[in-house]
Amino acid sequence: MTGDHSRRNTSAVAWIISYMANDLQANDPRVGFCWDRGVDDYPAMLHDTGAEVRLVVSYFDSEVLRRRFLGRTVTWGDDPDYTRHEYRVPEVVWFADHLGHVCLVEPRRSGSTLGSSSRVDQGSTSFRFAVACGQQGRAYSRINGMRTHLQGLDEWIPLGAVSHERQKDAVENHRDVITLEAKPSVKVGRRLNASIENWYSFSISPHPGGSKISDRVHLRTEASSARTWDQHLDVHNALRQLLVVAGWQRYGFTDVEVQQKNDPETVMSGDAIGPRWAPVFTYALERPTEVSRSRFLFTFEEIGAVGVGRWFALRDRFGRGVAAMLHTVGRPGGALETTLSEAAAALEHIGHHIGVEAGENPGQRIREHLRRVTGQIRSDIGFDLDDWVLRLADAYRRVKHPDHDDPDSLEMLNLLREARLVFRVWVAGRLGATPSVIEGNLRFDAMRRPYERL
């Protein structure tokens, strides 16, 4: 992507300097050099394949690189116990070309192709994260901060920085007033100082009609001491899952940036002027999907920062059940019987832990577990919960055992819909949404309406 341009004239020639973004585009390989600890620069290609970030290197008669890429897939005569040499790609590798430096973190799969007559071998490794870092050799194996933009977050919490007002003067002339105003961030958790912030930018294009305003909300985690990627990601994934519960769509991450204190933003002199938020290229996170306008069962305004904090705790306590309920959202194609069984088992797990939470003997019967979940629901959700417990328990038994008749497919579809609705309403209540709020929002929720046979 070509950005701003500057021009310098001399008596003999005009120089045009083009500033290009240090980014990765799918199926647009970058050719440069890479290096790591103890190894000199060697030619490399960095490639976003559309499914992973892959580094490909060619090397001539290098035992160090050959052992790294072939690893323990072969037996080495001079080192049968794999103790004298290194047999894996390092956790951090750097790449550089004319666009800038990239720090590659957490290698995943490596392989090597041995050359024939050319004696040039080729090795390749996929990496979990690629960071467009600022300075050469800055390691991002641990990070101080992360901020992400999530689909649906701008709708869920009203932190937009842009407001619009149509004004009219005494002679009926109209004008549009657009105001950009940063709003205070909202702290949503003590874990890594999690906060939700708004961000905006305004740019005037050198071409007529090209002015642009960008306005978005993002989640930010930050700590003075560097933490692992997964420690930060756990908080960001938790908020993504909360949005999925509220809107029941497969929301994904559209942007990820990280901060490392050893790689600050600098000016031409090399002096630091503040933290650098470096773009991250990865396929390790939930990808953005086609989502429709959200109709949330509950919004941030209805549960507040306290409710988000409760969600983090609830997710920790009921993690297995929560994950089982959410993993099929936006992923059609699974067998109906399997999906229904998973939903019933997830609610069974949640009910079991509600009993443990209350200091009770949780018991073994699924009906007892389901009743503990429905016993915490105070809202009218459109069907009798006592009857639903019996119907779901019966269908679960019939689906699990091959000597029982299968339930009707329409019956299973509606039981699955109702199980998901019970789960969402249970979560909403635990987070502090009132019955009146839940019932009001359910009027616009498609999950409330039963499936019917045409």
C-alpha positions in Angstrom: 0.0 0.0 0.0 1.5 3.4 -1.0 1.0 6.1 1.5 2.2 9.8 1.6 4.7 10.9 -0.9 7.5 13.5 -0.7 9.5 15.0 -3.5 13.1 16.3 -3.5 14.5 18.2 -6.5 18.1 18.5 -7.4 19.7 20.2 -10.4 20.0 16.9 -12.2 17.2 14.6 -11.1 13.9 14.4 -9.2 13.8 11.9 -6.4 10.4 10.3 -5.5 10.3 8.6 -2.1 7.4 6.2 -1.5 6.6 5.1 2.0 5.1 1.7 2.0 3.4 -0.1 4.8 5.2 -2.9 6.6 2.4 -5.4 6.3 1.6 -8.9 4.9 -0.9 -9.3 2.2 -2.3 -12.8 1.4 -0.5 -14.5 -1.5 1.9 -11.6 -1.9 5.3 -13.0 -0.8 8.1 -10.7 0.5 11.7 -11.6 -0.3 14.5 -10.5 2.1 16.7 -11.9 4.7 16.1 -13.6 8.1 18.3 -14.3 11.1 18.1 -15.6 14.6 20.4 -16.1 17.6 23.9 -17.3 16.5 23.1 -17.5 12.8 24.2 -15.1 10.1 21.6 -13.5 7.7 20.4 -15.9 5.0 17.9 -15.3 2.1 14.3 -15.9 2.9 10.7 -15.4 1.7 7.9 -14.5 4.0 4.6 -15.6 2.7 1.0 -15.2 3.9 -0.5 -18.2 2.2 -4.1 -17.2 3.1 -4.1 -20.0 5.8 -0.8 -19.4 7.7 2.3 -17.2 7.9 5.2 -19.2 6.4 8.9 -18.5 6.2 10.7 -20.2 3.4 14.6 -20.2 3.2 17.1 -21.6 0.8 20.5 -22.6 2.1 23.6 -24.1 0.7 25.5 -26.8 2.7 24.4 -25.5 6.2 24.3 -28.2 8.8 22.8 -25.9 11.4 19.8 -25.0 9.2 19.5 -28.6 7.8 19.2 -29.9 11.4 16.7 -27.2 12.4 14.3 -27.8 9.5 14.6 -31.6 9.3 14.6 -31.9 13.1 14.0 -35.3 14.6 12.3 -36.7 11.6 15.6 -38.4 10.6 18.3 -40.2 12.6 21.6 -38.3 12.7 24.6 -40.6 12.8 26.8 -38.2 14.7 24.0 -37.3 17.2 21.6 -40.3 17.6 20.3 -38.9 20.9 19.7 -35.4 19.6 21.8 -33.9 22.4 24.7 -32.2 20.6 22.9 -29.9 18.2 19.7 -27.9 17.9 16.8 -29.6 16.1 14.0 -27.0 16.0 13.5 -23.5 14.7 14.0 -21.0 17.5 11.0 -19.4 19.2 11.9 -16.0 17.7 13.2 -15.4 14.2 13.6 -12.0 12.5 12.9 -11.1 8.9 13.8 -7.9 7.0 13.3 -6.5 3.6 12.8 -3.0 2.0 9.4 -2.7 3.8 10.8 -3.1 7.3 11.4 -5.6 10.1 9.1 -8.5 11.1 9.5 -10.5 14.3 8.2 -14.1 13.9 7.1 -15.8 17.1 6.2 -19.3 18.0 7.1 -21.7 15.1 4.5 -24.4 14.5 5.3 -26.8 11.6 8.7 -27.2 9.9 9.9 -29.1 6.9 12.8 -29.4 4.5 13.3 -30.4 0.9 16.8 -31.6 0.1 18.3 -30.3 -3.1 19.5 -32.7 -5.8 22.1 -31.6 -8.3 22.0 -28.0 -7.2 22.9 -28.9 -3.6 20.6 -26.1 -2.4 18.2 -27.2 0.3 14.9 -25.5 1.2 13.4 -25.3 4.6 10.0 -23.8 5.7 8.3 -23.0 9.0 4.9 -21.6 9.8 4.7 -19.1 12.7 1.8 -18.4 15.0 2.4 -14.6 15.0 4.2 -12.1 12.8 4.8 -8.7 14.3 5.6 -5.6 12.2 8.2 -4.4 14.7 10.1 -1.1 14.5 13.7 -1.8 15.4 16.0 -4.6 14.3 16.3 -7.5 16.7 13.5 -6.6 19.1 12.0 -9.8 20.5 8.2 -10.1 20.9 8.2 -13.5 22.6 6.5 -11.7 25.6 4.5 -8.5 25.3 3.5 -5.7 27.5 0.2 -4.8 25.8 -2.3 -6.0 23.3 -5.3 -4.2 21.7 -7.9 -5.8 19.4 -10.9 -4.7 17.4 -13.8 -7.2 17.5 -16.7 -7.4 15.2 -19.8 -6.3 17.1 -18.0 -4.5 19.9 -18.8 -1.0 18.4 -22.5 -1.9 18.5 -22.4 -3.5 22.0 -20.8 -0.6 23.9 -21.7 3.0 22.9 -18.2 4.5 22.9 -18.1 6.0 19.4 -16.1 9.2 19.0 -18.1 10.6 16.1 -21.4 12.5 16.5 -23.4 14.2 13.8 -25.9 17.2 14.0 -27.9 18.8 11.3 -28.2 22.5 11.9 -30.4 25.2 10.2 -29.9 29.0 10.4 -32.4 31.8 10.3 -32.5 31.8 6.5 -33.0 28.0 6.2 -29.5 27.2 5.2 -28.5 23.8 6.4 -25.1 22.5 7.6 -23.9 19.3 9.0 -21.7 19.4 12.0 -19.5 16.4 12.7 -17.8 16.3 16.1 -14.8 14.0 16.9 -14.4 13.6 20.7 -12.5 10.9 22.5 -14.6 9.4 25.3 -13.0 8.1 28.6 -12.0 4.5 28.5 -14.0 1.9 30.5 -12.1 -0.4 32.8 -13.7 -3.9 32.5 -11.4 -6.1 34.5 -8.4 -6.2 36.8 -6.8 -9.0 34.8 -4.0 -7.2 32.8 -5.9 -3.9 33.4 -8.4 -4.7 30.7 -10.2 -1.7 29.3 -12.4 -0.8 26.4 -11.4 2.4 24.5 -12.5 4.4 21.5 -10.1 5.5 18.8 -10.6 7.8 15.9 -8.6 9.4 13.1 -9.2 12.0 10.4 -7.3 12.4 7.2 -7.7 14.8 4.3 -6.7 13.2 1.0 -4.7 15.3 -1.5 -7.4 14.3 -4.1 -10.8 16.0 -4.0 -13.5 14.1 -2.2 -11.2 11.8 -0.4 -11.5 12.9 3.3 -11.8 10.0 5.7 -13.0 9.6 9.3 -12.3 6.3 11.1 -14.0 5.5 14.4 -13.8 2.3 16.3 -13.8 0.7 19.7 -11.1 -1.7 20.9 -10.2 -3.8 23.9 -6.8 -3.1 25.5 -4.8 -5.1 27.9 -1.5 -3.9 29.3 1.0 -4.7 32.1 4.3 -3.1 33.2 6.0 -6.5 33.1 5.8 -8.4 29.9 3.4 -11.4 29.7 2.9 -14.3 27.4 0.7 -13.9 24.3 -1.8 -16.4 25.7 -2.2 -14.5 28.9 -3.3 -11.4 26.9 -5.3 -13.5 24.4 -7.3 -15.2 27.2 -8.8 -11.8 28.1 -9.5 -10.8 24.5 -11.1 -14.2 23.7 -13.2 -13.9 26.9 -14.7 -10.7 25.6 -15.2 -12.2 22.2 -17.1 -15.1 23.8 -19.3 -12.6 25.8 -20.3 -10.9 22.5 -21.1 -14.3 21.0 -23.4 -15.0 24.0 -25.1 -11.6 23.7 -25.5 -11.6 19.9 -25.2 -15.3 18.9 -23.1 -14.6 15.9 -19.6 -15.8 15.1 -17.7 -12.5 15.8 -14.0 -12.4 14.9 -11.0 -10.2 15.3 -10.5 -7.7 12.6 -7.2 -6.1 13.9 -4.6 -7.0 16.5 -1.8 -4.8 17.7 0.8 -5.4 20.4 3.2 -3.3 22.4 6.7 -4.2 23.7 8.5 -1.8 25.9 11.9 -2.5 24.3 10.5 -1.4 20.9 9.1 2.1 21.4 8.1 4.6 18.7 11.1 6.7 17.7 11.9 9.7 15.6 14.7 10.0 13.1 17.3 10.8 15.8 16.4 7.5 17.5 14.8 9.1 20.5 11.8 7.3 21.9 8.5 9.3 21.8 6.1 6.8 23.2 4.9 3.2 23.0 4.7 1.5 19.6 1.5 -0.4 18.8 2.8 -2.9 16.2 0.4 -4.6 13.8 0.1 -8.4 14.1 -0.5 -10.9 11.3 -1.9 -14.2 12.5 -4.3 -17.1 11.7 -4.3 -18.2 15.4 -7.4 -16.1 16.3 -11.0 -16.3 15.2 -11.2 -14.8 11.8 -13.8 -12.1 10.9 -17.0 -13.5 9.3 -20.0 -12.1 7.6 -22.2 -11.0 10.4 -25.5 -9.2 10.3 -26.7 -6.2 12.4 -26.6 -7.4 15.9 -29.7 -7.7 18.2 -28.2 -8.3 21.5 -29.9 -10.1 24.4 -28.0 -7.7 26.7 -25.6 -4.8 26.1 -22.8 -3.2 28.0 -25.2 -0.6 29.3 -27.4 -3.3 30.8 -24.7 -5.2 32.7 -21.9 -2.6 33.1 -18.2 -3.1 33.9 -19.3 -5.2 36.9 -21.1 -7.6 34.6 -18.1 -8.0 32.4 -16.0 -8.8 35.4 -18.6 -11.3 36.5 -18.3 -12.9 33.0 -14.6 -13.4 33.4 -15.2 -15.2 36.7 -18.1 -17.2 35.3 -16.1 -18.3 32.3 -13.3 -19.5 34.6 -15.7 -21.5 36.8 -17.9 -23.0 34.0 -15.3 -23.0 31.2 -16.0 -26.4 29.8 -19.7 -25.9 29.6 -19.4 -22.4 28.2 -16.9 -23.5 25.5 -19.1 -26.5 24.5 -22.2 -24.2 24.0 -20.3 -21.6 21.9 -18.1 -23.7 19.6 -20.9 -24.5 17.1 -22.0 -20.8 16.7 -21.8 -19.9 13.1 -20.5 -23.3 12.1 -23.3 -25.2 10.3 -22.9 -28.7 9.0 -22.7 -30.7 12.2 -25.1 -33.6 12.7 -28.2 -32.4 14.6 -28.1 -35.3 17.0 -24.4 -34.5 17.9 -25.0 -30.8 18.3 -28.0 -31.4 20.5 -26.1 -33.9 22.6 -23.2 -31.4 23.0 -25.6 -28.7 24.2 -27.3 -31.0 26.7 -23.9 -32.1 28.0 -22.8 -28.5 28.3 -25.8 -27.6 30.4 -25.4 -30.7 32.4 -21.8 -29.6 33.2 -23.0 -26.1 34.2 -25.7 -27.5 36.4 -23.2 -29.9 38.1 -21.0 -27.0 39.0 -23.9 -24.8 40.2 -24.5 -27.6 42.7 -20.8 -27.7 43.7 -20.9 -23.9 43.9 -23.8 -24.1 46.4 -22.0 -26.8 48.5 -24.5 -29.5 47.4 -24.0 -33.1 46.4 -24.5 -32.6 42.6 -25.8 -36.0 41.9 -25.7 -37.9 38.6 -29.1 -37.3 36.9 -29.2 -34.9 34.1 -32.6 -33.6 35.1 -31.2 -32.4 38.4 -28.4 -30.5 36.7 -30.8 -28.9 34.2 -33.1 -27.8 37.0 -30.3 -26.1 38.7 -29.7 -24.0 35.6 -33.4 -23.2 35.0 -33.8 -22.5 38.8 -31.6 -19.4 38.3 -33.7 -18.0 35.5 -36.2 -15.3 36.6 -37.4 -14.3 33.1 -40.3 -15.5 31.0 -38.6 -16.9 27.9 -41.7 -18.2 26.1 -41.9 -21.9 27.2 -42.4 -23.8 30.4 -39.0 -24.6 31.9 -40.1 -27.6 34.0 -41.5 -29.2 30.9 -38.4 -28.3 28.9 -36.2 -30.1 31.4 -38.1 -33.3 30.9 -38.2 -33.0 27.1 -34.5 -32.3 26.8 -33.5 -35.1 29.2 -35.7 -37.6 27.3 -34.3 -36.5 23.9 -30.7 -36.7 25.2 -31.3 -40.2 26.4 -32.8 -41.3 23.1 -30.0 -39.8 21.0 -27.3 -41.4 23.1 -28.6 -44.9 23.2 -28.9 -46.8 19.8 -31.7 -49.0 21.1 -34.1 -46.0 21.5 -36.1 -44.4 18.7 -34.6 -41.2 17.4 -36.5 -38.0 18.3 -38.3 -36.1 15.5 -35.9 -33.7 13.7 -38.2 -30.7 14.2 -38.4 -31.6 17.9 -34.6 -31.7 18.1 -34.2 -28.4 16.3 -36.5 -26.7 18.7 -34.9 -28.4 21.7 -31.5 -27.2 20.5 -32.9 -23.6 20.0 -34.4 -23.7 23.5 -31.2 -25.1 25.1 -29.2 -22.2 23.6 -31.8 -19.7 24.8 -31.7 -21.1 28.3 -27.9 -20.9 28.3 -27.9 -17.3 27.1 -30.6 -16.1 29.5 -28.9 -17.9 32.4 -25.7 -16.0 31.5 -27.5 -12.7 31.2 -29.0 -13.1 34.6 -25.8 -14.1 36.2 -24.1 -10.9 34.8 -26.8 -8.6 36.2 -29.3 -8.1 33.4 -32.8 -7.7 34.9 -35.7 -9.9 33.9 -37.5 -6.9 32.3 -34.4 -6.1 30.2 -34.0 -9.7 29.1 -37.7 -10.1 28.2 -37.7 -6.8 26.3 -34.7 -7.7 24.2 -36.1 -11.2 23.6 -39.0 -9.7 21.6 -36.4 -8.9 18.9 -34.4 -12.1 19.2 -34.9 -14.7 16.4 -34.1 -17.5 18.9 -37.4 -16.8 20.7 -39.4 -18.0 17.7 -39.9 -21.8 17.2 -39.2 -23.6 14.0 -42.2 -24.8 12.2 -42.7 -27.5 9.5 -43.6 -26.1 6.1 
